């Protein structure tokens, strides 16, 4: 079946740039203004390599509210570039890493400028036809695609058809359609140096370092990680209706690709488990029994050396990690003082002093190790309260956060639920008659009544932001 592969497209874009580099048509150290003369640099030097490694500091165009208005409209390259130009810089190039679709969109523009060919044409002539990738193509909704898998997203009562997105928007950052078989052909061609030389591929598969020497764990279009000590070269993809994961383990010469045509069914953890089992290092999640009093020992607010905080709390008999404004993730105990995050290969180990008291926790996210010290701050527990059904009914409805993105609230008896556009439905819990909170993420919702008592506005509090939504029905 043919799926949209989303951001796995980025490795094709990166290899195209490397081919043009090997032909002497560009240098990775070229400033992007060589190809985009009037692109604002804000006093910095932004290179092609910065675009390839997500270290340019340019804001991602997919992260701005206006993007919701754009997704159904076909746009020219120049029109999208003009949308990117005025976006503010997020940091000085090379000083930080932040995943960025703008960079790869601009790389597609540069490929066209340097090669003299349309991006889709370049891919077809240099990759798809020579490698026999007969089921791979640049996404185009006007074409009949044999064995195309329809894309779905979670709805109120199960899966619904995915929202439409013009493929002129993801472009070189996420427009390709393919199959697992064709991705295997692609991977073998890279390993046999049919596309770029060994030196170029080695650079693409090497973690880029920031100006302070810190590893980004990202190369050129690929993420670099590990599975139980075995290095991996991988990338995932997410686009309306589709989620994808492709992992290569060079030490064992194992390639795993897993696609989903429902954004409510993420394939990444299943792909990791398949890869781990294949290399003889299976994921073991044998849960040990810990009573609630033991779990309470781990509760507290922890901080890493950068000052980022995370809380550990016991909820419904499970230890739960909460990042401010982020997800609430359950931890499964696998040994004394050792846990694994649910649906993940991220382990945490708690450290104790000589008296047996918890002092810190060490997280190991597939080789990325970080220490979090216990602070003296107290975890703020939220308490649920019952709210009358007639009050919940007053709040039920659809509220627009931005064009194309809404939060819908529904009542089911004395329970209340919310669902964001294209996302699953989650229950929310009252802490007062007007304020509610979610348990799946660290977020709160407040309903605001007009002077006449009508509820026409809600406010979402998440990640330090206060976002208003206007009632539209």
C-alpha positions, 0 to 999 in steps of 0.5 A: 500500500502507498502511504504519505511518509511525511517527514521521512521526505527530509532524507530525500531532500538532504541526499539531493543537496549532497548530490549537488554538493558532490557535483560542485554546484553548491557548498554546504557552507554557502549562505542561503542568500546566495540562492535567496538573495533577499532573505532576511538574515537578521545580522547572522550567517545562515548556511545550507548546513544550518537548514539541513540540521535544524539549527538555522534559528528560522521559525518553522512556518508550520508552527504559526497560527496562520498555517491553519488557514493555508493548508487547503490552498495550493501555493507557489514556492515563492508565496510560501517563501514570502510567508517564511521571510517575516518570521522572527529568528528563534536563536542565533544559527548553530547555537540551538537545535529546533525541529524546523520545516521551514529549513527543508522547504527552503532546501527544496527551493535551493535544489530547484534553483541549482539543478534547474529542475522542479523538486518533484522532477529531480526526485523522479529522475535521480531517485525513483526511476534509477532505483526502481521505486515504482510505488514512490512519487511526489504527492499529488491529489490530482493523480490516480495512485494505485493501492493508495491507503486512505488517511484517517484521523480520530473522530468523536465516534471512531476514525474519520477521513483526514483533513485535506492538505495541499501538497504544495505546503509540505513540499520538500519537508514532507510531500513524498508517498511511498511503500515500505518495500520502496523505502527498503530499496532506498536504504540499500541504495544508500548503503551501496553508495549508488546515490552519494559517496561514502564520505557524504553519507557518513556526514549525513549520518553523523550527529551535528554539533552546536557551537558549544560542542553539544551533540544534536543527535541529528545529521542531515535528514536523519535522527541518530539514536540507539536501541538498547546500546545498538546505534540507529539511523532513523526518522519518523513522519506525521502528516494529515492521515498518516504516521510513519517510522523507519529505523536502520541499525547499521551494526546489525544491518537491520531495517524496519519500516512501519506505516499507519494511515490513522493519526490516532495509531502511532507506529513508532513504539511498535517499530522500535519493539520490532527492531529490538526483537530482531537484533535479539535485544527485546523490550522487556516490560515485566511490571513489578508490583509496588504499593502506593506508599512505595510509589509515593516515595518518588513524588516530587518536583525534579529539575535538570541542570538547565532548570527545566522541571518535571513532577512525579506524582501518583495518579490512579495507582501509577507513577506519572511524570508531568512536564509543565505544559506537556504530556502526563506519562505513566511509568511502569516499574520494572525493578527497584527504583527503576521504571520505563515510560509507557509505550517508550524505550525511555528508562528512569532510575531513582537514586537514594542517599545513605539514609534511603531517601530519594535525591535524584532521578536519571533519565535515559532516553535511548542513550540521551542521559540526563540527571534531574535533582529533587528540589524542595518544591511541592507537587501541586495536586489538583482535586476533582469536584463534581459539577452539575450536568446543566452547567456542563451542558452550558459549556458544551460546544465548539470553540475556535482557537484559530481558523481551521483549529477548534476545541469541541466539548461534549457532555456524556452524562456527568462526564465532560470531554474535549477534542481538538481538531484531528486529535483523539477525545479526552476527558477533562475534570472540574476543579471548580464550576468554571475551571477544568484540567486534563490528565493526559497533558498539563493543560487547563481550560476555563469557561468565561461567561458574558455579563448576561450569563452566556458562555461564548469564550473559553481560555486554554492554559498550556505551556505558560501560554493563555490561548482564547477560543471563541464559541462558534456553535 
